[in-house]
Amino acid sequence: MKFLDTQQGRRIAYHKTPGQGPWIVFLGGFKSDMGGTKAVHLETWAKARGQAFLRFDYSGHGESSGAFEDGAIGDWTEDAVAAIETLTEGPVVLVGSSMGGWISLLVQRRVARVAGLVGIAAAPDFTEDSMWAGFDGDQRATLKSEGRVALPSEYGDPYIITRRLIEDGRNHLVLRDPVAAFGPVRLLQGTEDADVSRETALRLLDHLKGDVRLTLVKGADHRFSDPACLSLIETAIEEVLTCVS
């Protein structure tokens, strides 16, 4: 593991595997880290085929600097842009899991080398359309008065959702206007995903222009990390690589 110091003063932990291009860059989810099943599996897969691969932790996640509660979508997008621009060269294929799917769409606006995307249970605009929309009156009042609210999580400790996270998210929404074509996009979505609905996947499909395909996987949940799902991710990446290589 190595570290990248960004212009914003954040220290980003990463693992970089040299190989042939295009580079595959894994963008993780909300409060997840680069040691997750999908990221590590794909790194092993990339090594076996000699493909260049990068995984990293956003600030406040995993081994990177900062506190999770201090971060927001804009910060994590800056981290991703810094990692890609500094640590890769040539065409890049983004693999965005959950929040990473949203951040991928923000990154491609700023990095011209992005040639394609694989979205895994992509969660664009979730701070507004899922969190804020799901808050009751008391939660909204608490967020306004105290600047934070705690949400239960089946993955461990409660999520602390800050007012800054919600407000910053509103500055980075991607589903309010069509997303111009930037390369082939393959979206993977489980029908039993309790965090991201199939309606969200269809909405994203409608907003993306160009060569875009959505695969709904019956019975798959948000983790999308059992052997069958991992194989589907590999196939989706191979499809995009074939289109851009």
C-alpha positions as CSV (number, residue, x, y, z in Angstrom):
1,M,0.0,0.0,0.0
2,K,1.2,3.5,-0.9
3,F,-0.1,7.0,-0.2
4,L,-0.9,10.0,-2.4
5,D,-0.9,13.5,-1.0
6,T,-3.5,15.7,-2.8
7,Q,-3.6,19.4,-3.3
8,Q,-6.4,19.6,-0.8
9,G,-4.1,18.3,1.9
10,R,-5.6,14.8,2.1
11,R,-3.6,11.6,2.1
12,I,-5.1,8.9,-0.1
13,A,-4.1,5.2,0.4
14,Y,-4.0,3.1,-2.7
15,H,-2.9,-0.1,-4.4
16,K,-1.6,0.2,-7.9
17,T,-1.1,-2.8,-10.3
18,P,0.9,-1.9,-13.4
19,G,-0.2,-3.6,-16.7
20,Q,-1.6,-3.0,-20.1
21,G,-4.2,-0.3,-20.6
22,P,-6.9,0.8,-20.5
23,W,-6.6,1.2,-16.7
24,I,-9.4,-0.2,-14.6
25,V,-10.1,2.0,-11.6
26,F,-12.4,0.8,-8.8
27,L,-14.5,3.4,-7.0
28,G,-16.0,2.1,-3.8
29,G,-19.2,2.8,-1.9
30,F,-20.3,4.9,1.0
31,K,-18.2,4.1,4.1
32,S,-16.6,1.1,2.3
33,D,-12.9,0.7,1.6
34,M,-10.6,-0.8,-1.0
35,G,-10.2,-4.0,1.0
36,G,-13.8,-5.1,0.1
37,T,-14.6,-8.3,-1.7
38,K,-15.2,-6.8,-5.2
39,A,-12.1,-4.5,-5.2
40,V,-9.7,-7.3,-4.1
41,H,-11.3,-9.8,-6.4
42,L,-11.0,-7.5,-9.4
43,E,-7.4,-6.7,-8.6
44,T,-6.6,-10.4,-8.7
45,W,-8.5,-10.8,-11.9
46,A,-6.7,-7.8,-13.5
47,K,-3.3,-9.2,-12.5
48,A,-4.1,-12.5,-14.1
49,R,-4.8,-10.9,-17.4
50,G,-2.0,-8.3,-17.2
51,Q,-4.4,-5.4,-16.9
52,A,-3.5,-2.1,-15.2
53,F,-5.7,-1.7,-12.0
54,L,-6.1,0.9,-9.3
55,R,-8.0,0.8,-6.1
56,F,-7.9,3.4,-3.3
57,D,-9.7,4.7,-0.2
58,Y,-11.5,8.1,-0.3
59,S,-10.5,10.4,2.5
60,G,-12.2,9.4,5.7
61,H,-12.4,5.8,4.5
62,G,-10.2,2.8,5.1
63,E,-6.5,3.8,5.5
64,S,-6.8,7.3,4.1
65,S,-6.5,10.4,6.2
66,G,-9.4,12.3,7.7
67,A,-12.7,11.5,9.5
68,F,-15.6,10.0,7.6
69,E,-18.0,12.5,9.1
70,D,-16.0,15.4,7.7
71,G,-16.4,14.3,4.1
72,A,-18.9,14.8,1.3
73,I,-19.5,13.9,-2.3
74,G,-17.4,16.7,-3.6
75,D,-14.4,15.8,-1.5
76,W,-14.5,12.2,-2.5
77,T,-14.8,13.2,-6.1
78,E,-11.7,15.3,-5.7
79,D,-9.9,12.4,-4.2
80,A,-10.9,10.2,-7.1
81,V,-9.8,12.8,-9.7
82,A,-6.4,13.2,-8.0
83,A,-5.8,9.5,-7.8
84,I,-6.7,8.9,-11.5
85,E,-4.8,11.9,-12.8
86,T,-1.7,11.2,-10.8
87,L,-1.5,7.4,-10.8
88,T,-2.8,6.4,-14.2
89,E,-2.2,7.3,-17.8
90,G,-4.1,6.7,-21.0
91,P,-7.7,5.6,-21.2
92,V,-9.5,4.7,-18.0
93,V,-12.5,2.4,-17.4
94,L,-14.2,3.2,-14.1
95,V,-15.9,0.5,-12.0
96,G,-18.2,2.3,-9.6
97,S,-19.9,0.4,-6.8
98,S,-23.0,2.1,-5.2
99,M,-21.8,5.6,-4.3
100,G,-18.9,4.9,-6.6
101,G,-21.3,4.9,-9.5
102,W,-22.3,8.5,-8.7
103,I,-18.7,9.6,-8.2
104,S,-17.8,7.9,-11.5
105,L,-20.3,10.2,-13.3
106,L,-18.8,13.2,-11.6
107,V,-15.2,12.1,-12.4
108,Q,-15.9,11.7,-16.1
109,R,-17.0,15.3,-16.3
110,R,-13.5,16.3,-15.1
111,V,-11.2,13.6,-16.5
112,A,-11.3,13.4,-20.3
113,R,-9.5,10.1,-20.3
114,V,-12.5,8.2,-18.9
115,A,-13.4,5.8,-21.7
116,G,-16.2,3.7,-20.1
117,L,-18.0,2.7,-17.0
118,V,-19.3,-0.3,-15.2
119,G,-21.8,0.6,-12.5
120,I,-22.6,-1.9,-9.8
121,A,-25.8,-1.1,-7.9
122,A,-25.0,2.5,-8.8
123,A,-26.5,5.1,-6.4
124,P,-26.5,8.5,-8.0
125,D,-28.0,11.4,-6.0
126,F,-28.7,9.1,-3.0
127,T,-28.1,11.9,-0.5
128,E,-31.1,13.7,-1.9
129,D,-33.3,11.1,-3.3
130,S,-32.9,8.4,-0.7
131,M,-31.6,10.0,2.5
132,W,-33.2,13.5,2.5
133,A,-36.4,12.2,0.9
134,G,-36.6,9.5,3.5
135,F,-36.1,11.7,6.6
136,D,-39.1,12.4,8.7
137,G,-39.8,15.9,10.2
138,D,-37.9,15.2,13.4
139,Q,-34.8,14.0,11.5
140,R,-34.8,17.0,9.2
141,A,-35.2,19.3,12.3
142,T,-32.3,17.5,14.0
143,L,-30.1,17.8,11.0
144,K,-30.9,21.6,10.8
145,S,-30.4,22.3,14.5
146,E,-27.5,19.9,15.3
147,G,-25.9,19.5,11.9
148,R,-26.1,15.7,12.0
149,V,-28.4,12.7,12.4
150,A,-27.6,9.1,13.0
151,L,-29.1,6.4,10.7
152,P,-29.0,2.7,11.5
153,S,-26.9,0.5,9.3
154,E,-27.0,-3.3,8.8
155,Y,-23.2,-3.1,8.0
156,G,-22.2,-2.0,11.6
157,D,-22.2,1.2,13.5
158,P,-24.9,3.8,12.7
159,Y,-24.2,6.2,9.8
160,I,-23.7,9.8,10.9
161,I,-25.3,11.9,8.2
162,T,-24.2,15.5,8.3
163,R,-25.9,18.6,7.0
164,R,-22.8,19.3,4.9
165,L,-23.2,15.9,3.2
166,I,-26.7,16.6,2.3
167,E,-26.1,20.2,1.1
168,D,-22.9,19.3,-0.8
169,G,-24.8,16.4,-2.4
170,R,-27.2,18.9,-3.9
171,N,-24.4,20.6,-5.6
172,H,-23.4,17.4,-7.4
173,L,-26.7,15.9,-8.6
174,V,-26.4,14.1,-11.9
175,L,-30.0,12.8,-12.6
176,R,-31.6,16.2,-13.1
177,D,-30.4,16.5,-16.7
178,P,-29.3,14.0,-19.3
179,V,-25.8,12.7,-19.1
180,A,-23.9,13.1,-22.4
181,A,-22.3,10.0,-23.9
182,F,-18.7,9.5,-22.8
183,G,-18.1,5.8,-23.7
184,P,-19.8,2.4,-23.2
185,V,-21.7,1.9,-19.9
186,R,-22.7,-1.4,-18.4
187,L,-25.0,-1.2,-15.3
188,L,-25.5,-4.2,-13.0
189,Q,-28.4,-4.2,-10.5
190,G,-29.8,-6.9,-8.2
191,T,-33.5,-7.3,-7.8
192,E,-33.2,-7.9,-4.0
193,D,-31.1,-4.8,-3.4
194,A,-32.5,-3.1,-0.3
195,D,-30.4,0.0,-0.7
196,V,-30.7,0.9,-4.3
197,S,-34.0,0.2,-6.1
198,R,-34.4,-1.1,-9.7
199,E,-36.3,2.1,-10.3
200,T,-33.1,4.0,-9.6
201,A,-31.2,1.8,-12.1
202,L,-33.9,2.4,-14.7
203,R,-33.8,6.2,-14.0
204,L,-30.0,6.2,-14.5
205,L,-30.4,4.2,-17.7
206,D,-32.9,6.8,-19.0
207,H,-30.5,9.7,-18.2
208,L,-27.4,8.2,-19.8
209,K,-26.8,8.7,-23.5
210,G,-24.9,6.5,-25.9
211,D,-24.1,2.7,-25.6
212,V,-25.7,1.9,-22.3
213,R,-27.0,-1.5,-21.1
214,L,-28.6,-2.5,-17.8
215,T,-28.6,-6.1,-16.5
216,L,-31.0,-6.9,-13.7
217,V,-29.9,-9.9,-11.7
218,K,-32.8,-11.8,-10.0
219,G,-32.1,-12.4,-6.3
220,A,-28.9,-10.4,-6.1
221,D,-28.5,-8.0,-3.2
222,H,-26.7,-4.7,-2.7
223,R,-23.3,-6.4,-2.0
224,F,-23.3,-8.0,-5.4
225,S,-20.3,-10.0,-4.4
226,D,-21.1,-13.7,-4.6
227,P,-19.2,-15.8,-7.2
228,A,-21.9,-15.5,-9.8
229,C,-22.1,-11.7,-9.4
230,L,-18.3,-11.3,-9.5
231,S,-18.3,-13.2,-12.7
232,L,-20.9,-10.9,-14.2
233,I,-18.8,-7.9,-13.2
234,E,-15.8,-9.4,-15.0
235,T,-17.9,-10.0,-18.1
236,A,-19.2,-6.4,-18.0
237,I,-15.7,-5.0,-17.7
238,E,-14.5,-7.2,-20.6
239,E,-17.4,-5.9,-22.7
240,V,-16.3,-2.3,-22.1
241,L,-12.6,-3.0,-22.6
242,T,-13.5,-4.6,-26.0
243,C,-15.3,-1.5,-27.0
244,V,-12.6,0.9,-26.0
245,S,-9.4,-1.0,-26.7
